[in-house]
Amino acid sequence: MPERALEGLSVIECNRTGAAAYASKLMADLGAEVIKVEPPSGDPDRALGPFPGGQPHPEKSGAFLYLNCNKQSITLDITTDSGRQVLDSLLREADAIIHDIPPAEAESLGLSDGRLRAGKDLLVTTAISPFGESGPHRDWKAYDLTTLSAGGWTWLNGWPGHPEMPPLRPFGRQSAYQAGVTAALSTMGALFARLRTGRGQHVEVSAQECITSILEMTFTFWSYMNTPAVRWGQRPIHPIDFFQCKDGGWIFVLTIEEHQWQRLVELMDTPEWTTWEVAANRFVRASNWDALRPFMEEWVSQWTTDDLYKAAQAKRIPFAPASTLSQLLDSDHLKARGFFLEVAYPEAGKITQPGAPFRMSETPWEIRSPAPTLGQHNGAILGERLGLSPDEIKSLNGAKVA
């Protein structure tokens, strides 16, 4: 087997929101050993779903299974002194810990940077929180919707051209996953720095700042032009629009340069309306788009999505199908690249899930093991590695020992 990129690194994960789980997933899939510390009741994601047949089951949550391949699971009640002592023993052998427990609660659990790194100069500690560990919002409670809104995403994601309409939340835990990507990158940066300095360090990640930092040119609009970024409604040039094809699929048309428009006109067999003065150039078309759009709509509705896409490609016209999830799963291109893969789980059976969005020629990404069952590695980690007896392990997790 080829060497793995992060082989030899040991990471401890304590997950609450999916952010820590995603961060450590990225590292686990590259070969790091990730020990997932779950409360005796299990990681909250085990209750998140989706579940096969809609029946909740702690070993069948689609979210949990996707986020936790290549990891080991131990159960440990870190709200107790004995649990924290065991966690401290794990950290003495680890390179990093990643958690997404809010600052005030983390401090009450003894997970502050000072406590975690005491006597462990090489340890990297990464804490993900809604608003960071300083500032007036430090202790505000938040869910994904909160940090998406605080970061500015939901404002940009609303009804086009209608700022009076409410903001909209995109589906899924986008804020948590963006924070997870940042946490993984910054943790690996801190570990790389350790090679030069010989010391670990503390990394703090603000989910709000993760969202704000990816809003493209929104801040440039304001600082350069004193213009707030808006949800695109009436655009200054056209066509830039979505249209529905006869098979129900949607296609995006982006012919903003005149030579692109002329090729589109040829593809449409030069209908009369394209010769009118109100369609003379991209700026005039934009001013009259409410009148011109129905003509484009009618023409597109005579095509299937795939046929129109291929016809436009042949003439180098920028068209793009808007893929549904089922279409992505059935994509010939993604299949050819092996992006989706089937993973077999003990309870849930075989599940198709996304792979890695990158390729590494010498140290490839891989799924080595399915997501663990709850406490699956208690014996190996707590018993064999730390030397605890079966009764001690049971006692740590709140079970009475006869």
Secondary structure, 3 states (H helix, E strand, C coil): CCCCCCCCCEEEEECCCCHHHHHHHHHHCCCCEEEEEECCCCCHHHHCCCCHHHCCCCCCCHHHHHHCCCEEEEECCCCCHHHHHHHHHHHCCCCEEEECCCHHHHHHCCCCHHHHCCCCCCCEEEEEECCCCCCCCCCCCCCHHHHHHHHCHHHHCCCCCCCCCCCCCCCCCHHHHHHHHHHHHHHHHHHHHHHHHCCCCEEEEEHHHHHHCCCCCHHHHHHHHCCCCCCCCCCCCCCEEEEECCCCCEEEEECCCHHHHHHHHHHCCCCHHHHCHHHCCHHHHHHCHHHHHHHHHHHHCCCCHHHHHHHHHHCCCCEEEECCHHHHHCCHHHHHCCCEEEEEECCCEEEEEECCCCCCCCCCCCCCCCCCCCCCCHHHHHHHHCCCCHHHHHHHCCCCCC
